[in-house]
Every structure is written in structure tokens, then in C-alpha cells.
Amino acid sequence: MRIAFYSCKKYDKESFVQVNEKLGDKLHITFLKAKLDASTVSLAKDHQAVCLFVNDDAGAEVLEGLSKIGVKYVSLRCAGKNNVDQEKADALGLEVISVPSYSPDAVAEFAVGMILSLVRKYHKAYNRVREGDFRLSGLEGFNLKGKTVGLIGTGQIGLLTGKILSLGFGCKVIASDPYPNEKKALEFEITYVQTIEELLKASDIISLHCPLLESTHHILNETTLPLTKKGVILVNTSRGGLIDTKALIRYDFLSLTHREFGLIFPYSCLKTGHLGAVGLDVYEGESAYFFGDYSAKIIQDDDLSRLMTFYNVLISGHQAFLTSEALLNIAEYTVEKLLQLEKDKK
């Protein structure tokens, strides 16, 4: 089987070459730096499969183009499929596979690390000391022990994040999920609440771990953000589209009416100082910039540029998954799954 491997980075190539060699080089992989979109579909000619990452475009137009040149399989080296038009893929007879669980520990540990950085300001201290500034003013944090952490989504990553914070740091961990895992929650001392509104009102720290679906798109928005506590810490290591970025930044001093009680209150966001800190490893417009070097270029995304100006916002470039273990797991699952699909078709 020939595979067109889009959005390839050095670490991707190393892990896939290692696994493919181990299995006898049964796959012929063409490593491409280009992202998949309508303009790069032709690069997959004479390949039976394409291998994509989170910011590749697998919409209807692209899938139709791939089908026309003979591609049969669309393989995602990630868990989410939000960048794939599944309905169109089904109609074209394209088989779509993703990696259901490559290293939930990697993302969970990163999420906790981001919480710690925001609370204890490691990144600020690092930059100060490099400039010879050893002052402590402005670096005051708070203890995680006893704080209420709200998890939106309790798949494997969410549960592991809760486990670390509950059993490791002594936090009170609450969670909201339409499909609760009561057994694991009990084991990890996580308590489910009835509604997301209840979670938002009670949490000192909120961590997002749900997939990006139609029902979760902008789950934090101009209506739900005002329900949070003043000074809340917000972390997103899942998908950027879970947060309405404009609501997070701009709609300050907008009065909204509480639908239940008819109360009017000022809108809560970064510019009003309501949010204590925000950590983003993902961003809803990330496909234009993440995984590339724009240090010597002008960033045209005004929302991203504005987020980068806030002293209490920490942004990383979608790296939560990036551990040696995760990369190897992704490669092993993807290669073995494609080989199995090829075998089943014979």
C-alpha cells in the first residue's frame, strides 16, 4: 500500500519509519510537508491512502478529489475526526480511521502542567531570571489542594486529568459529561454534577476535555462564560472550537440578562479582568499558524494576536500530545491498521 503522508514533521517521519521498518517496510510512505487541502489533493495520485493530522482539510471537496484519483483510505494520526466530512466519506466509500487512544497520559499530564504554570507562574519566573531579575513581586500563586476543579468531558484524558488532580494534589474534582463513567469516577474521586452550569459556577479551575462536535462547538460562550467565578483559571487542551474566542476576549461590559432569574450583570471575559488566567494549547483558528514558524512574519489573525498580549494568557502550539511514547503509539496503531485493512480487502 502506498500512503501520502501530509503535514509531515521530523518527529512524525522518525516514528513511522521506525515502525514500518520493524514490520518489514510493508508500507510505501511518501512524506509530504504540505497540508492537505483542495490545492494539494493531486499529491496523493497513485496512493491508496492518505495520512492526515488535525489541521488538514478533509472536507467534502477534498474527499471527492481524493476519491477520483483512487484513494481508498483516510487515516488520521489523532483521535478526533472533526476535520473530516464523515457523511461525504461514507457516500464515496472512503474508509476513515483514527487513533482512538494513543497516549491519554501525555495530554492529561500536559493539562495539569499548564494549570500549574498558570497558577504558579513558572513561565514568568523563567523569563525574569534569564534577564537577571530575581524579584518575586507578581509571582504569587495559590495552593491547588482543596480547590474545586471542573472537568468538561470525562473520556480517558479527562479522567486521567481528574485522577492526577484529585488523588495527587488533593483537589475537589467535579465533572460534566453526557456519558458519565461512574466506575472510574468513583475510583478517581471525581464527582459528576447535573449540569454544565452547575460546574461553571462551582469551579476555581476549569479544564476542557470533550470532543469538538456540533453540540460542543463554542460550549464556552457569551452566555456560559459569565457563569464562572471571578478569578477562574481556564485551560483547553482539547479542541480550539470549544471556546468562542471573541466572547473570551472582546464582549466586555456587555449586559446580559440571566434567563432563569432575570438578573442583569456585566459580561465576564479577559478584558474585564474576570478571568484569572487562560491556558490554550489549541485555538479555533490554529490551522493557519500552528506547526509553522511565523516569528519573522506578521500574524494577521487579530484574535490570536490579541490573546498573545494578555499577561495572564499562556498559549502553546498544540503540543500536549507530543511525547515519544505517544508518537510511537500513533505510528504503531496507524501502520498496523492500514496493513489490516489492506489484508481484509484481498
C-alpha positions in Angstrom: 0.0 0.0 0.0 1.2 3.5 -0.9 0.4 6.3 1.6 0.6 10.0 1.0 1.6 11.4 4.4 0.5 15.0 4.7 1.7 17.7 7.2 4.8 15.7 8.0 7.2 16.8 10.7 10.6 15.4 11.5 9.2 13.6 14.6 6.4 12.1 12.6 8.8 10.7 10.0 11.1 9.2 12.6 8.4 7.3 14.4 6.6 6.0 11.2 9.9 4.9 9.6 10.9 3.1 12.8 7.6 1.2 13.0 7.4 0.5 9.3 10.9 -0.9 9.2 10.1 -3.1 12.2 7.3 -4.6 10.3 9.4 -5.2 7.1 8.7 -2.0 5.2 5.3 -3.2 4.0 4.0 0.3 3.5 5.4 2.7 0.9 5.1 6.1 2.6 5.5 9.4 0.7 6.3 12.0 3.4 4.9 15.4 2.4 5.4 18.7 4.2 2.3 20.2 2.6 -1.1 20.3 4.3 -3.9 18.5 2.7 -6.4 20.9 1.0 -8.0 21.3 -2.4 -4.8 22.5 -3.9 -2.7 19.6 -2.7 -5.0 16.7 -3.4 -3.0 15.8 -6.6 0.0 14.9 -4.5 -1.9 11.8 -3.4 -2.2 10.4 -7.0 -1.1 6.8 -7.2 -1.5 6.3 -3.5 -4.2 4.1 -1.9 -4.3 6.0 1.4 -3.7 9.4 2.9 -2.4 10.1 6.4 -3.6 13.3 8.0 -3.3 15.4 11.1 -5.6 17.8 13.0 -5.4 20.8 10.7 -5.5 19.0 7.4 -8.7 19.6 5.4 -10.8 16.5 4.7 -14.0 18.3 3.7 -16.4 17.3 1.0 -14.5 18.9 -1.9 -11.1 17.4 -0.8 -12.6 13.9 -0.2 -14.2 13.9 -3.7 -10.9 14.8 -5.2 -9.1 12.0 -3.3 -11.7 9.5 -4.4 -11.4 10.5 -8.0 -7.6 9.8 -8.0 -8.1 6.4 -6.4 -7.6 6.9 -2.7 -9.5 4.4 -0.6 -8.4 5.1 3.0 -8.2 8.3 5.1 -6.1 7.7 8.2 -5.9 10.3 10.9 -3.0 10.3 13.3 -5.1 11.7 16.1 -8.3 10.8 17.9 -10.7 13.5 16.7 -12.4 13.4 13.3 -13.8 17.0 13.3 -11.8 17.9 10.2 -13.4 15.1 8.2 -16.8 15.2 6.4 -17.8 11.7 7.5 -21.1 11.8 5.6 -19.3 12.5 2.4 -16.6 9.9 3.1 -19.4 7.3 3.6 -21.1 8.3 0.4 -17.8 7.9 -1.5 -16.9 4.6 0.1 -13.8 6.0 1.8 -12.8 4.3 5.0 -11.8 6.7 7.7 -9.7 5.6 10.6 -8.3 7.5 13.6 -6.2 6.6 16.6 -8.7 6.1 19.4 -6.2 6.2 22.3 -2.5 6.9 21.6 -1.4 8.3 25.0 -4.0 9.9 27.2 -1.4 10.3 29.9 0.6 12.7 27.7 -2.3 15.1 27.3 -3.5 14.8 30.9 -0.1 15.5 32.3 0.3 18.5 29.9 -3.1 19.9 31.1 -2.0 19.6 34.7 1.3 21.2 33.8 -0.4 24.1 32.2 -2.6 24.6 35.2 0.5 24.6 37.4 2.2 27.1 35.1 -0.8 29.5 35.2 -1.2 29.2 39.0 2.5 29.3 40.0 3.8 31.3 37.0 6.8 29.2 36.1 7.0 30.7 32.7 7.1 34.3 34.1 9.8 33.3 36.6 11.9 31.6 33.9 11.9 34.7 31.7 12.6 37.1 34.6 15.6 35.1 35.9 17.1 34.9 32.4 17.2 38.7 32.5 18.8 38.7 35.9 15.5 39.8 37.7 15.1 37.7 40.8 12.2 39.7 42.3 9.1 37.7 43.5 6.5 40.5 43.1 3.7 39.4 40.8 4.6 35.7 41.1 2.2 34.9 43.9 0.0 31.8 43.2 -2.3 29.6 45.3 -2.4 26.0 46.6 -4.2 23.5 44.4 -5.1 21.5 47.5 -8.7 21.9 48.3 -9.6 23.9 45.2 -12.5 22.8 43.0 -11.6 21.7 39.5 -14.3 21.2 36.9 -13.7 18.8 34.0 -15.9 19.3 30.9 -15.6 15.8 29.4 -14.5 12.6 31.0 -13.1 10.4 28.3 -9.7 8.8 29.1 -7.9 12.1 29.1 -10.4 13.9 31.3 -10.5 11.0 33.8 -6.7 10.9 34.0 -6.5 14.6 34.5 -9.0 14.3 37.3 -7.1 11.4 38.8 -3.9 13.5 39.0 -5.6 16.5 40.5 -7.8 14.6 42.9 -5.5 11.8 44.2 -2.3 13.7 43.6 -3.0 17.3 44.6 -6.0 16.9 46.8 -8.4 18.9 44.7 -12.1 18.5 44.8 -12.8 17.4 41.2 -16.2 17.7 39.7 -17.2 16.8 36.1 -19.9 17.1 33.4 -20.3 14.6 30.7 -23.5 13.3 28.9 -22.0 9.8 29.1 -20.6 9.6 32.6 -18.1 6.8 33.6 -19.3 6.3 37.2 -17.0 3.4 37.9 -13.8 5.3 37.1 -15.1 8.5 38.6 -15.6 6.7 41.9 -12.1 5.2 41.7 -10.5 8.6 41.0 -12.7 10.5 43.4 -14.4 12.5 40.8 -18.0 13.7 41.3 -20.4 14.3 38.5 -22.7 17.3 38.6 -26.1 17.5 37.0 -25.4 20.4 34.5 -22.5 22.2 33.0 -24.0 25.4 34.5 -23.5 23.9 38.0 -19.9 23.1 37.1 -19.1 26.6 35.8 -20.5 28.3 38.9 -18.6 26.0 41.4 -15.2 25.6 39.8 -12.0 27.5 40.7 -10.3 25.8 37.7 -12.0 24.5 34.5 -10.3 22.1 32.1 -11.8 21.1 28.8 -11.6 17.5 27.6 -14.6 17.0 25.3 -14.5 16.3 21.6 -15.5 19.1 19.1 -19.0 18.2 17.9 -21.9 20.3 16.8 -23.3 20.1 20.3 -20.0 21.2 21.9 -18.9 23.9 19.5 -18.4 27.2 21.5 -19.6 25.4 24.6 -17.9 28.3 26.4 -19.5 31.4 25.0 -21.1 34.8 25.8 -23.8 33.0 27.8 -21.8 30.4 29.7 -18.6 32.3 30.5 -20.5 34.8 32.8 -21.5 31.9 35.0 -17.9 31.3 36.1 -16.4 32.5 39.3 -14.3 35.7 39.2 -10.7 34.7 39.0 -11.3 31.3 37.5 -8.5 29.5 35.7 -9.5 28.1 32.3 -7.4 25.5 30.4 -8.1 24.0 27.0 -6.0 21.1 25.7 -8.8 19.5 23.6 -10.1 21.5 20.5 -10.0 25.2 19.9 -13.6 25.4 18.7 -14.9 24.6 22.2 -14.3 28.2 23.1 -15.8 31.3 21.4 -12.6 33.3 21.2 -14.4 36.6 20.5 -16.5 36.1 23.6 -13.4 35.2 25.6 -11.7 38.5 24.6 -14.0 41.2 23.4 -17.5 41.4 24.6 -16.6 43.3 27.7 -19.2 45.4 29.6 -22.0 43.9 27.6 -25.0 43.4 29.8 -26.7 40.1 29.5 -30.0 39.0 31.1 -29.9 35.8 33.1 -32.5 33.7 31.5 -33.5 32.0 34.8 -33.7 34.8 37.2 -34.0 37.9 35.0 -30.8 39.5 36.6 -28.6 41.8 34.6 -24.8 41.6 35.2 -21.7 42.7 33.3 -20.2 40.2 30.8 -17.2 38.3 32.1 -14.1 37.9 29.9 -10.4 38.6 29.8 -10.7 42.4 29.2 -12.9 42.9 32.2 -10.4 41.1 34.5 -13.0 38.5 35.4 -10.9 35.5 34.2 -7.9 34.8 36.4 -5.8 33.1 33.7 -6.3 31.2 30.5 -4.2 28.4 29.1 -4.7 27.3 25.5 -2.8 24.5 23.8 -5.4 24.8 21.0 -7.1 27.7 19.2 -10.1 27.7 16.9 -8.2 29.4 14.1 -5.0 27.4 14.7 -4.8 25.8 11.2 -3.4 29.0 9.7 -0.4 29.2 12.1 0.1 26.2 14.4 3.0 23.8 13.5 4.7 26.6 11.5 7.3 29.3 12.1 5.8 32.8 12.0 8.4 34.5 14.2 9.6 36.8 11.3 6.1 37.4 9.9 3.0 39.4 10.7 0.2 37.4 12.3 -2.9 38.5 10.5 -5.3 36.8 12.9 -6.4 39.7 15.2 -7.9 37.5 17.8 -4.8 35.3 18.2 -2.7 38.5 18.3 -4.9 40.0 21.0 -4.8 36.8 23.1 -1.0 36.9 22.9 -0.9 40.4 24.5 -2.7 39.4 27.8 -0.3 38.9 30.7 -2.5 36.1 32.1 -2.8 34.0 28.9 -0.5 31.1 28.2 -0.6 29.7 24.6 1.3 26.7 23.3 1.2 25.3 19.8 -0.9 22.1 20.1 1.9 20.1 21.8 0.0 18.3 24.6 0.2 15.0 22.6 3.9 15.3 21.8 5.8 12.7 23.8 8.0 9.9 22.4 5.5 7.3 23.7 2.6 9.0 22.0 4.3 9.3 18.7 5.3 5.7 18.7 1.8 4.6 19.7 0.3 6.7 16.9 2.7 5.2 14.3 2.1 1.6 15.5 -1.7 1.8 15.5 -1.8 3.6 12.1 0.6 1.3 10.3 -1.0 -1.9 11.7 -4.5 -0.7 11.0 -3.7 0.2 7.4 -2.0 -3.2 6.9 -5.0 -5.0 8.3 -7.4 -3.0 6.0 -5.2 -4.0 3.0 -5.2 -7.6 4.1 -9.0 -7.6 4.6 -9.6 -6.2 1.0 -7.7 -9.1 -0.6 
